[in-house]
Amino acid sequence: MRQIPEADLDAIRIAQDPKFTRWLEQVTATGGCSHPVHLSGSTTTLDGTTGEILHHYDTRDEPGERLLVRCRNRRATVCPACSRLHAGDTFHLVRAGLLGGKNVPATVRNRPRLFVTLTAPSFGPVHRAGERCRPRRDGGSCDHGHPLSCGLVHAPHAPVVGEPLCPDCYDYTAHVLWHAHASKLWDRFVIDVRRRLASSAGLVQTRFAEHARLSFARVAEYQKRAAVHVHAVIRLDGPAGPDDEPPAWGTVQLLIDAVRTSARRVMVRSSYSLAVGEWALCWGDQIDVRPLCTDGDGPDDDAVAAYVAKYVTKGARETGVGLDYPLTTWADIESAPVSTHVRTLMRACWRLGGLPEYKPLRLRAWTHTLGYRGHILTKSRAYSTTYAALRVERAHHVVHPDTPDAVTERDWSYVGSGHTPGAALIAAGVAADLSRNREIALEEIRRTSVGH
């Protein structure tokens, strides 16, 4: 007799509960979140003028006397439902800085704006996709006996793409240290762009903030070679930010020249180590700077916002490099489900993390991200709105859209998280259904737009 899986039995048990309908409503409200947070407590909404109770909610009437809320994890590998919501918030955050909205004036679209891509330097030749891989007429081998050329045409998702031609020649130490200093390198880059702009305009560099303001939003993405590169939207405003027009000298071309110059000249030096020496870390030679134009000649603003939103939800594991959870021992590295190239980077990260001169970098704590310690998305304060503001706006719209003077009293406590096997099965089905419904709705919108 065939045995029924545990998850199916648990799903049947949940479905037979008298409060199943309400539980399903909660799961649906979370979008089918894979790892919801369980809360216990109450919320009372009062009229701010009269004190009248407008709404009262208490979890004592809920299934299990608890409320399920989203985990809000941005990684699609951890929670597809919440990553989609995070991607939507990121889209609106980036788009507001390009086109206005969310308390950002629409005039920002007419400001000097760039879409910039900065890459890591080369740490050694790797296999490439899409064309003949490193063809060489003379052939030849490196000092370790590995060929210096490949000559094959690799598919984009071939396992060999991004792998070194010679692992012994590849500079794993430089790769890890570059990751550890990438955020600092970005900070130096932004500071230097401001200085270049000031010098080009004939200003004292320390007085730049009195004449203009540089705003940005940037996202970090892992390439196939397991090195991070940066996509950024950069905008030039007046000194007061989005509400202020930039000075007459603040042209698109001036901003382009400043970005290109700074990207090529900024550098960060690592701490000196007797074991590996001192490293001068800089951006790679591949620098892409594109103006965002209102006349349609530049990249589309919505496309740029969608591009950034897509990458912000990708975890390290989804991109094929690194993991989405920390590693605590050397044995964890050896058993990690990663390629040989990535495993070697993890080993280098762990070894360097054991050196006292690199202790401030906390490399062992960031072994799972190959030493990269920065946030996936960062933005300057005046670029646009914030994730917190977007969440507050969404919550206000849902709870009391017609009572702007309402006062809410909350009393909540954490009581758990996650799903049982059967609940996880049902939640995954809910998430899939909601995703499919969104796809159908978008397709209908596209079809109707084309029809008109």
C-alpha positions as CSV (number, residue, x, y, z in Angstrom):
1,M,0.0,0.0,0.0
2,R,1.4,3.4,-1.0
3,Q,2.2,5.7,1.9
4,I,0.9,9.2,1.8
5,P,3.6,11.9,2.1
6,E,3.8,13.7,5.4
7,A,3.2,17.1,3.7
8,D,0.0,15.8,2.1
9,L,-1.3,14.4,5.4
10,D,-0.5,17.7,7.1
11,A,-2.3,19.7,4.3
12,I,-5.4,17.5,4.7
13,R,-5.3,18.1,8.5
14,I,-5.2,21.9,7.9
15,A,-8.0,21.8,5.3
16,Q,-10.3,20.0,7.7
17,D,-9.8,22.7,10.4
18,P,-13.0,24.7,11.0
19,K,-11.0,27.9,10.6
20,F,-9.3,26.8,7.4
21,T,-11.0,29.5,5.3
22,R,-9.7,32.3,7.5
23,W,-6.2,30.7,7.6
24,L,-6.2,30.6,3.8
25,E,-7.2,34.3,3.7
26,Q,-4.2,35.1,5.9
27,V,-1.9,33.0,3.7
28,T,-3.3,34.8,0.6
29,A,-2.8,38.2,2.2
30,T,0.9,37.4,2.6
31,G,1.1,36.5,-1.1
32,G,1.9,32.9,-0.2
33,C,5.0,33.9,1.8
34,S,7.3,31.0,2.2
35,H,8.4,31.8,5.8
36,P,5.8,34.1,7.4
37,V,6.2,35.7,10.8
38,H,3.6,34.8,13.4
39,L,2.4,37.7,15.6
40,S,0.0,37.8,18.6
41,G,-1.7,41.0,19.7
42,S,-4.2,43.7,18.8
43,T,-4.6,47.0,16.9
44,T,-7.1,49.7,17.8
45,T,-7.7,52.6,15.4
46,L,-9.3,55.7,16.9
47,D,-10.6,58.9,15.5
48,G,-7.9,61.5,16.3
49,T,-10.4,64.2,17.0
50,T,-13.3,62.4,18.9
51,G,-11.5,59.4,20.3
52,E,-14.2,57.1,18.8
53,I,-13.0,53.5,18.1
54,L,-13.1,53.1,14.3
55,H,-11.6,49.7,14.1
56,H,-10.4,47.0,16.5
57,Y,-8.6,43.8,15.6
58,D,-7.4,41.1,18.0
59,T,-5.7,37.8,17.1
60,R,-7.6,35.9,19.7
61,D,-10.3,35.2,17.1
62,E,-7.7,34.0,14.5
63,P,-6.6,30.4,13.7
64,G,-4.1,29.5,16.3
65,E,-4.6,33.0,17.9
66,R,-2.0,34.5,15.6
67,L,-1.6,36.6,12.5
68,L,0.7,35.7,9.6
69,V,2.7,38.6,8.1
70,R,5.3,38.6,5.3
71,C,8.9,37.7,6.0
72,R,10.0,40.5,3.6
73,N,13.0,38.6,2.4
74,R,14.3,40.1,-0.9
75,R,15.9,36.9,-2.2
76,A,13.8,34.9,-4.7
77,T,15.6,31.7,-3.6
78,V,14.3,32.2,0.0
79,C,10.8,33.6,-0.6
80,P,9.6,34.1,-4.2
81,A,6.4,35.9,-3.0
82,C,8.2,38.5,-0.9
83,S,10.9,39.0,-3.4
84,R,8.3,40.0,-6.0
85,L,6.9,42.6,-3.6
86,H,10.5,43.8,-2.9
87,A,11.2,44.1,-6.6
88,G,8.0,46.1,-7.1
89,D,9.1,48.5,-4.3
90,T,12.5,48.8,-5.8
91,F,11.0,49.6,-9.2
92,H,9.0,52.4,-7.7
93,L,11.9,53.7,-5.6
94,V,14.3,53.8,-8.6
95,R,11.6,55.1,-11.0
96,A,10.6,57.9,-8.7
97,G,14.2,59.2,-8.8
98,L,14.0,59.1,-12.6
99,L,10.5,60.4,-13.4
100,G,9.2,61.8,-10.2
101,G,6.4,60.7,-7.9
102,K,6.4,59.5,-4.3
103,N,7.0,63.2,-3.2
104,V,9.7,63.6,-5.9
105,P,8.9,66.4,-8.4
106,A,8.4,65.3,-12.1
107,T,11.1,67.9,-13.1
108,V,13.8,65.4,-12.1
109,R,13.3,63.9,-15.6
110,N,14.9,67.0,-17.1
111,R,18.0,66.8,-14.9
112,P,21.4,65.4,-16.1
113,R,21.0,61.7,-15.4
114,L,23.2,58.7,-16.2
115,F,23.0,54.9,-16.2
116,V,26.4,53.7,-15.2
117,T,28.0,50.3,-15.1
118,L,31.3,49.8,-13.2
119,T,33.0,46.4,-13.2
120,A,35.7,44.6,-11.2
121,P,39.2,44.4,-12.7
122,S,40.5,41.2,-14.3
123,F,41.9,38.7,-11.8
124,G,42.9,36.3,-14.6
125,P,41.5,35.0,-17.9
126,V,38.1,33.2,-17.7
127,H,36.0,31.3,-20.2
128,R,33.5,33.5,-22.1
129,A,30.1,32.9,-23.7
130,G,28.6,34.0,-27.0
131,E,31.7,34.0,-29.2
132,R,34.9,32.0,-29.7
133,C,36.4,31.8,-26.3
134,R,39.8,33.5,-26.2
135,P,41.1,32.4,-29.6
136,R,44.9,32.7,-30.0
137,R,46.8,31.9,-33.2
138,D,50.0,31.0,-31.5
139,G,48.3,28.7,-28.9
140,G,50.7,28.5,-26.0
141,S,50.5,27.5,-22.4
142,C,50.9,29.3,-19.1
143,D,53.7,28.5,-16.6
144,H,51.4,25.9,-15.1
145,G,51.0,24.0,-18.4
146,H,47.4,25.1,-19.0
147,P,46.5,26.4,-22.5
148,L,46.2,30.2,-22.9
149,S,43.3,29.8,-25.4
150,C,40.1,27.9,-25.7
151,G,38.5,28.6,-29.1
152,L,35.2,27.0,-28.4
153,V,31.8,28.7,-28.4
154,H,30.2,28.3,-25.0
155,A,26.4,28.6,-24.4
156,P,25.5,31.4,-21.9
157,H,24.6,29.0,-19.1
158,A,27.5,26.5,-19.8
159,P,29.1,25.5,-16.5
160,V,32.5,26.4,-17.8
161,V,31.6,30.1,-18.4
162,G,33.3,32.3,-15.8
163,E,35.7,29.6,-14.8
164,P,39.5,30.5,-15.0
165,L,41.5,29.1,-17.9
166,C,44.2,28.3,-15.3
167,P,43.1,28.2,-11.6
168,D,46.8,28.5,-10.6
169,C,47.2,31.8,-12.5
170,Y,44.0,33.3,-11.2
171,D,44.5,35.8,-8.4
172,Y,42.0,34.7,-5.8
173,T,43.5,36.9,-3.1
174,A,43.0,40.0,-5.2
175,H,39.4,38.9,-6.0
176,V,38.5,38.5,-2.4
177,L,40.2,41.7,-1.2
178,W,38.5,43.7,-4.0
179,H,35.1,42.4,-2.9
180,A,35.9,43.4,0.7
181,H,36.7,47.0,-0.4
182,A,34.2,47.4,-3.2
183,S,31.8,49.5,-1.0
184,K,34.6,51.8,0.1
185,L,35.7,52.1,-3.6
186,W,32.2,53.2,-4.5
187,D,32.3,55.8,-1.7
188,R,35.6,57.1,-3.0
189,F,34.2,57.2,-6.5
190,V,31.2,59.3,-5.5
191,I,33.4,61.8,-3.6
192,D,35.7,62.1,-6.6
193,V,32.9,62.7,-9.0
194,R,31.8,65.7,-6.8
195,R,35.4,66.9,-6.8
196,R,35.7,66.6,-10.6
197,L,32.4,68.5,-11.1
198,A,33.6,71.3,-8.8
199,S,36.9,71.6,-10.5
200,S,35.3,71.6,-14.0
201,A,33.0,74.4,-12.9
202,G,35.8,76.4,-11.4
203,L,34.6,75.9,-7.8
204,V,36.5,75.2,-4.7
205,Q,35.9,71.5,-4.1
206,T,34.7,72.0,-0.5
207,R,32.0,74.5,-1.8
208,F,30.4,72.0,-4.2
209,A,27.4,71.3,-1.9
210,E,26.5,75.0,-2.0
211,H,25.9,74.8,-5.8
212,A,24.8,71.3,-6.6
213,R,24.0,67.8,-5.2
214,L,24.8,64.4,-6.6
215,S,22.2,61.7,-6.0
216,F,22.3,58.0,-6.9
217,A,20.8,54.6,-6.6
218,R,23.0,51.6,-7.2
219,V,22.7,47.8,-7.3
220,A,25.4,45.2,-7.0
221,E,25.3,42.1,-9.3
222,Y,27.5,39.0,-9.5
223,Q,29.0,38.3,-12.9
224,K,29.6,34.8,-14.1
225,R,33.2,35.0,-13.0
226,A,31.8,35.5,-9.4
227,A,32.9,39.1,-9.3
228,V,30.5,41.9,-8.4
229,H,29.9,44.8,-10.7
230,V,27.7,47.8,-10.1
231,H,24.8,49.3,-12.0
232,A,23.9,52.9,-10.9
233,V,21.5,55.7,-11.7
234,I,23.3,59.0,-11.1
235,R,21.4,62.4,-11.1
236,L,22.6,66.0,-10.7
237,D,20.3,68.4,-8.8
238,G,20.6,71.8,-7.2
239,P,21.9,72.1,-3.7
240,A,18.5,71.4,-2.1
241,G,18.1,68.1,-3.9
242,P,15.2,67.0,-6.1
243,D,13.2,70.2,-5.5
244,D,16.1,72.4,-6.8
245,E,17.3,72.9,-10.4
246,P,21.0,72.2,-11.0
247,P,23.3,75.2,-11.9
248,A,23.7,76.2,-15.6
249,W,27.1,74.6,-15.7
250,G,25.7,71.2,-14.7
251,T,25.4,69.6,-18.1
252,V,25.0,65.9,-19.0
253,Q,28.4,66.0,-20.8
254,L,30.1,67.5,-17.7
255,L,28.6,64.7,-15.6
256,I,29.7,62.0,-18.1
257,D,33.3,63.3,-18.2
258,A,33.4,63.5,-14.4
259,V,32.1,59.9,-14.0
260,R,34.5,58.5,-16.6
261,T,37.5,60.3,-15.1
262,S,36.7,59.3,-11.5
263,A,36.0,55.7,-12.4
264,R,39.5,55.4,-13.9
265,R,41.4,57.2,-11.2
266,V,40.0,56.3,-7.8
267,M,41.8,53.6,-5.8
268,V,41.6,52.0,-2.4
269,R,44.7,50.4,-0.7
270,S,44.3,47.3,1.5
271,S,46.0,47.0,4.8
272,Y,49.6,45.8,4.5
273,S,50.0,42.1,5.2
274,L,53.3,40.2,5.6
275,A,51.5,37.2,4.0
276,V,50.1,38.8,0.9
277,G,51.5,42.4,0.8
278,E,49.5,45.5,0.0
279,W,47.0,45.8,-2.8
280,A,45.9,48.8,-4.8
281,L,42.3,48.1,-5.7
282,C,40.4,50.0,-8.5
283,W,37.6,49.6,-11.0
284,G,38.0,47.5,-14.1
285,D,38.6,48.8,-17.6
286,Q,35.0,48.1,-18.7
287,I,33.1,51.2,-17.8
288,D,29.7,52.0,-19.4
289,V,28.2,55.4,-19.1
290,R,24.9,56.2,-20.8
291,P,22.8,59.4,-20.6
292,L,19.2,59.0,-19.8
293,C,17.5,61.3,-22.3
294,T,14.0,62.8,-22.3
295,D,13.9,62.8,-26.1
296,G,14.0,59.0,-26.3
297,D,17.7,58.7,-27.5
298,G,18.8,57.2,-24.2
299,P,17.8,54.0,-22.4
300,D,14.1,53.9,-21.3
301,D,13.5,55.1,-17.7
302,D,11.0,52.3,-16.9
303,A,13.4,49.7,-18.4
304,V,16.2,51.0,-16.2
305,A,14.1,50.8,-13.1
306,A,12.9,47.3,-14.0
307,Y,16.5,46.3,-14.7
308,V,17.7,47.4,-11.2
309,A,14.6,45.8,-9.6
310,K,15.3,42.5,-11.2
311,Y,18.8,42.2,-9.8
312,V,18.0,43.4,-6.3
313,T,15.9,40.3,-5.7
314,K,18.6,37.9,-6.8
315,G,20.5,36.1,-4.0
316,A,24.1,34.9,-4.4
317,R,22.9,31.3,-4.9
318,E,20.5,32.2,-7.7
319,T,23.2,33.9,-9.7
320,G,25.3,30.7,-9.4
321,V,27.9,32.2,-7.1
322,G,28.0,32.1,-3.3
323,L,25.2,31.2,-1.0
324,D,22.4,33.0,0.7
325,Y,23.4,31.9,4.2
326,P,26.6,32.3,6.3
327,L,29.2,29.5,6.6
328,T,30.7,28.9,10.0
329,T,33.4,26.2,9.5
330,W,35.9,25.1,6.9
331,A,33.8,21.9,6.5
332,D,30.8,24.0,5.5
333,I,32.9,25.3,2.6
334,E,33.9,21.8,1.5
335,S,30.3,20.7,1.4
336,A,28.7,23.8,-0.1
337,P,26.9,23.2,-3.4
338,V,29.1,25.5,-5.5
339,S,31.5,25.3,-8.4
340,T,35.2,24.6,-7.9
341,H,36.0,28.3,-8.8
342,V,33.6,29.6,-6.2
343,R,34.8,27.1,-3.6
344,T,38.3,28.3,-4.1
345,L,37.2,31.9,-3.6
346,M,35.5,30.8,-0.3
347,R,38.7,29.1,0.8
348,A,40.7,32.2,0.0
349,C,38.2,34.3,1.9
350,W,38.4,32.0,5.0
351,R,42.2,31.9,4.9
352,L,42.5,35.7,4.6
353,G,39.9,36.1,7.3
354,G,42.2,34.3,9.7
355,L,45.0,37.0,9.3
356,P,44.9,39.6,12.1
357,E,45.5,42.5,9.7
358,Y,42.3,41.7,7.9
359,K,40.2,41.1,11.1
360,P,38.2,44.4,10.6
361,L,37.0,43.1,7.2
362,R,35.2,40.1,8.9
363,L,36.0,38.0,5.8
364,R,35.0,34.7,7.4
365,A,31.5,36.1,8.3
366,W,31.2,37.0,4.6
367,T,32.6,33.9,3.1
368,H,29.2,33.0,1.7
369,T,29.2,36.2,-0.4
370,L,32.9,35.7,-1.4
371,G,34.0,38.7,0.8
372,Y,31.5,41.2,-0.6
373,R,30.2,43.1,2.5
374,G,28.0,45.8,0.9
375,H,24.2,46.0,0.5
376,I,22.8,44.8,-2.8
377,L,21.0,48.2,-3.2
378,T,22.1,51.5,-1.8
379,K,21.0,55.0,-2.5
380,S,21.8,58.6,-1.5
381,R,19.3,60.2,0.9
382,A,17.9,62.7,-1.6
383,Y,17.6,60.4,-4.6
384,S,13.9,59.4,-4.0
385,T,11.7,57.7,-1.4
386,T,12.6,54.9,0.9
387,Y,11.4,51.3,1.4
388,A,10.0,52.2,4.8
389,A,8.0,55.0,3.3
390,L,6.6,52.7,0.6
391,R,5.6,50.2,3.2
392,V,3.9,52.8,5.4
393,E,2.0,54.2,2.4
394,R,0.8,50.7,1.5
395,A,-0.2,49.9,5.1
396,H,-2.0,53.3,5.4
397,H,-3.9,52.7,2.2
398,V,-5.1,49.2,3.4
399,V,-5.9,50.1,7.0
400,H,-7.6,53.5,7.0
401,P,-7.6,55.1,3.6
402,D,-10.5,57.5,4.4
403,T,-9.5,58.6,7.9
404,P,-6.3,60.7,7.6
405,D,-6.6,61.9,11.3
406,A,-6.8,58.3,12.6
407,V,-4.6,57.3,15.5
408,T,-3.6,53.6,15.8
409,E,-2.6,51.9,19.0
410,R,-0.7,48.6,18.6
411,D,0.3,45.8,21.0
412,W,2.1,43.0,19.3
413,S,4.5,40.2,20.2
414,Y,6.5,37.7,18.1
415,V,5.3,34.0,18.6
416,G,7.0,32.1,15.8
417,S,7.7,31.9,12.1
418,G,7.5,29.5,9.1
419,H,5.1,26.9,7.9
420,T,4.4,23.2,8.7
421,P,5.1,20.9,5.7
422,G,1.4,20.9,4.7
423,A,1.1,24.7,5.2
424,A,4.2,25.2,3.1
425,L,2.6,23.1,0.3
426,I,-0.6,25.2,0.3
427,A,1.3,28.5,0.5
428,A,3.4,27.5,-2.5
429,G,0.2,26.8,-4.4
430,V,-1.3,30.2,-3.4
431,A,1.9,32.0,-4.5
432,A,1.9,30.2,-7.9
433,D,-1.8,31.1,-8.4
434,L,-1.2,34.8,-7.6
435,S,1.8,34.9,-9.9
436,R,-0.2,33.4,-12.7
437,N,-3.0,35.9,-12.1
438,R,-0.6,38.7,-12.4
439,E,0.9,37.4,-15.6
440,I,-2.6,37.1,-17.1
441,A,-3.5,40.6,-16.0
442,L,-0.3,42.1,-17.5
443,E,-0.8,40.2,-20.7
444,E,-4.4,41.6,-20.9
445,I,-3.0,45.1,-20.3
446,R,-0.5,44.7,-23.1
447,R,-3.1,43.2,-25.5
448,T,-5.5,46.1,-24.8
449,S,-2.7,48.7,-25.2
450,V,-1.7,47.2,-28.6
451,G,-5.4,47.1,-29.6
452,H,-5.7,50.9,-29.0
